[in-house]
Amino acid sequence: MDKFQAFGKNISSSFTPFVARSQQYVKEQLGQADEKTQLPPDYIELEKRVDALKQTHQKLLQVTSQYSKEAYDYPPNITESFNDLGRTIGDKVNLLSHATSPSEAQAAFTAPPSAKPQPKTFNHAIARASLAGTQLLNQTNPGSGEDPLATALEKYALAEEKVGEARLAQDQQIQQRFLAGWSTTLNTNLMFATRARRAVENARLALDATKAKAKNSVGRGMNPDDEMVDEHWRAEIERKEDEFVGQTEEAVGVMKNVLDTPEPLRNIADLIAAQLEFHKRSYEILSELAPVVDGLQVEQEAGYRKSRDGS
């Protein structure tokens, strides 16, 4: 029985402050509270800065979280078969190079998958479409020599596959070095700041609720700071004030730590570095391809003009 009574007292002691804070909060929302302890201006300024930092993290994560989805730039208007995704462009080019007839070429192009499905990225899709074009052109023009457009498309397919692989490498770096850190700041550091601020608000509500009770206990219209206030209430108010000040000081420290940490800026630098590496690699790949295709185009145009002049 004693244990049950002790348990009941513990429940009551933890529940009563919650009720008092809730009642005080409702009074403030309805405009029925006699007074509301004001937070220091510097504290309010810190709250605004933390809120801005939190919103910044949320907005950027909404966009950059796409880097964790392989197909974020995959065209929604195309349909590729299991065989289309079954082999890399390099594998298909190698198989096609050993084909000695159109039927062998077709068999090589539609060879069974040898590994997991190939990535669904925009660059990989371009590569597969380009190589399919090469195969179609060669099938309909057998034995007439090398088709310059088919040759260019094959080389373009190989290059685009490399660009697609570079994009996947970029995405992996961004997931590991940006998204992970950015999410940690939002879900851990800023969450700690939110908890600290909630503790301040609870302490303030408890203080104002105690002041209101003290005022009611000594008579209507009496100021709880007057000498007539019962010593019990005076001590209780002082205790609540100490708790409020302590929670406020702790929250200030937590918010300053969140605002001063260099991690978010480091994460942004890592994001930019990953993007830069991808664009550099893409530039290198396409820069190597461009003069080759330009050469094919010049050669074809010269032949075209020669045939026109001859006719």
WONORRA-V508293 format. One record per pair of residues at least 12 apart in sequence whose C-alpha atoms are under 10 Angstrom apart, sorted by the first residue. I is the first residue (numbers start at 0). J is the second residue. Records with the same first field share a line. If there is no record, write none. Layout:
I: J, J
//
This chain:
16: 201, 202, 204, 205, 208, 209
17: 201, 204, 205
18: 205, 208
19: 204, 205, 206, 207, 208, 209, 212
20: 200, 201, 202, 203, 204, 205, 206, 207, 208, 209
21: 201, 204, 205, 208
22: 204, 205, 208
23: 35, 203, 204, 205, 206, 207, 208, 209, 211
24: 200, 201, 204, 205, 207, 208
26: 208
27: 204
32: 207, 208, 211
33: 207, 210, 211, 214
34: 207, 208, 210, 211
35: 203, 204, 206, 207, 208, 210
36: 203, 204, 206, 207, 240, 243
37: 203
38: 199, 200, 203, 243, 244, 247
39: 247
41: 251
42: 196, 247, 248, 250, 251, 254
43: 251
45: 250, 251, 254, 255, 258
46: 192, 193, 196, 250, 251, 254, 255
48: 254, 255, 257, 258
49: 189, 192, 193, 254, 255, 257, 258
50: 189, 192, 193
52: 184, 185, 189, 257, 258, 263
53: 184, 185, 186, 188, 189, 190
54: 185
55: 185
56: 181, 182, 184, 185, 186, 189, 263
57: 181, 182, 185
59: 178, 181
60: 177, 178, 181, 182, 185
63: 170, 173, 174, 177, 178, 270
64: 173, 174, 177, 178, 182
65: 170, 174
66: 166, 167, 169, 170, 171, 172, 173, 174, 178
67: 167, 170, 171, 173, 174, 175, 178
68: 119, 120, 167, 170
69: 118, 119, 120, 121, 166, 167, 170, 171
70: 118, 119, 120, 121
71: 119, 120, 121
72: 119, 120, 121, 122, 124
73: 118, 119, 120, 121, 122, 123, 124, 125
74: 119, 120, 121, 122, 124, 125
75: 121
77: 124
78: 124
79: 119, 124, 127, 128
81: 109, 111, 112, 116, 117
82: 108, 109, 110, 111, 112, 113, 116, 117
83: 108, 109, 110, 111, 112, 116, 117, 124, 127, 128, 131
84: 112, 114, 115, 116, 117, 118, 119, 123, 124, 127
85: 109, 110, 111, 112, 113, 114, 115, 116, 117, 118
86: 108, 109, 110, 111, 112, 113, 114, 115, 116, 117, 127
87: 112, 113, 114, 115, 116, 117, 118, 123, 126, 127, 157, 160
88: 108, 117, 123, 126, 127, 129, 130, 153, 156, 157, 158, 159, 160, 161
89: 153, 156, 157, 158, 160, 161
90: 107, 108, 110, 113
91: 104, 107, 108, 109, 110, 127, 130
92: 104, 107, 108, 130, 133, 134, 153, 154, 156, 157
93: 107, 108
94: 106, 107, 108, 110
95: 107, 108, 134
100: 138, 141, 142
101: 134, 137, 138, 139, 140, 141, 142
102: 138
104: 134, 137, 138
105: 134, 135, 138
108: 130, 131, 134
118: 160, 163, 164, 167
119: 163
120: 160, 162, 163, 164, 166, 167
121: 159, 160, 162, 163, 166
122: 156, 158, 159, 160, 161, 162, 163, 164, 165, 166
123: 156, 157, 158, 159, 160, 161, 162, 163, 164, 166
124: 156, 159, 160, 163
125: 155, 156, 159, 160, 163
126: 152, 153, 154, 155, 156, 157, 158, 159, 160, 161, 162, 163
127: 153, 155, 156, 157, 159, 160
128: 152, 153, 156
129: 149, 151, 152, 153, 154, 155, 156, 157, 159
130: 149, 150, 151, 152, 153, 154, 155, 156, 157
131: 149, 152, 153, 156
132: 148, 149, 152, 153, 156
133: 146, 147, 148, 149, 150, 151, 152, 153, 154, 156
134: 149, 150, 152, 153
135: 149
136: 148, 149, 150, 152
137: 149, 150
146: 295, 299
147: 292, 294, 295, 296, 298, 299
148: 292, 295, 296, 299
150: 292, 295
151: 288, 289, 291, 292, 293, 294, 295, 296
152: 292
154: 288, 289, 291, 292
155: 284, 285, 288, 289, 291, 292
157: 284, 288
158: 281, 284, 285, 287, 288
159: 281, 284, 285, 288
161: 280, 281, 284, 285
162: 277, 278, 280, 281, 282, 283, 284, 285
163: 277, 281
164: 277, 281
165: 276, 277, 278, 279, 280, 281, 284
166: 273, 274, 276, 277, 278, 280, 281
167: 277
168: 273, 274, 276, 277
169: 270, 272, 273, 274, 275, 276, 277, 278
170: 270, 273, 274, 277
171: 273
172: 269, 270, 272, 273, 274
173: 266, 267, 269, 270, 271, 272, 273, 274
174: 270
175: 266, 269, 270
176: 265, 266, 267, 268, 269, 270, 273
177: 262, 263, 264, 265, 266, 267, 268, 269, 270, 271, 273
178: 266, 267, 269, 270
179: 266
180: 262, 263, 265, 266, 267
181: 262, 263, 264, 265, 266, 267
182: 263
183: 262, 263
184: 257, 260, 262, 263
185: 257, 263
187: 257
188: 253, 254, 256, 257, 258, 260
189: 253, 254, 256, 257, 258
190: 257
191: 250, 253, 254, 257
192: 249, 250, 251, 252, 253, 254, 255, 256, 257, 258
193: 250, 253, 254
194: 250, 253
195: 246, 247, 248, 249, 250, 251, 252, 253, 254
196: 246, 247, 249, 250, 251, 253, 254
197: 246, 250
198: 242, 243, 246, 247, 249, 250
199: 242, 243, 244, 245, 246, 247, 248, 249, 250, 251
200: 243, 246, 247
201: 242, 243, 246
202: 239, 240, 241, 242, 243, 244, 245, 246, 247
203: 239, 240, 242, 243, 244, 246, 247
204: 239, 243
205: 236, 239, 240, 242, 243
206: 235, 236, 237, 238, 239, 240, 241, 242, 243
207: 236, 239, 240
208: 236, 239
209: 223, 232, 233, 235, 236, 237, 239, 240
210: 222, 223, 224, 232, 233, 235, 236, 237, 239
211: 223
212: 232, 236
213: 228, 229, 231, 232, 233, 235, 236
214: 228, 229, 232
216: 228, 229, 232
217: 229, 232
223: 236
224: 236
//
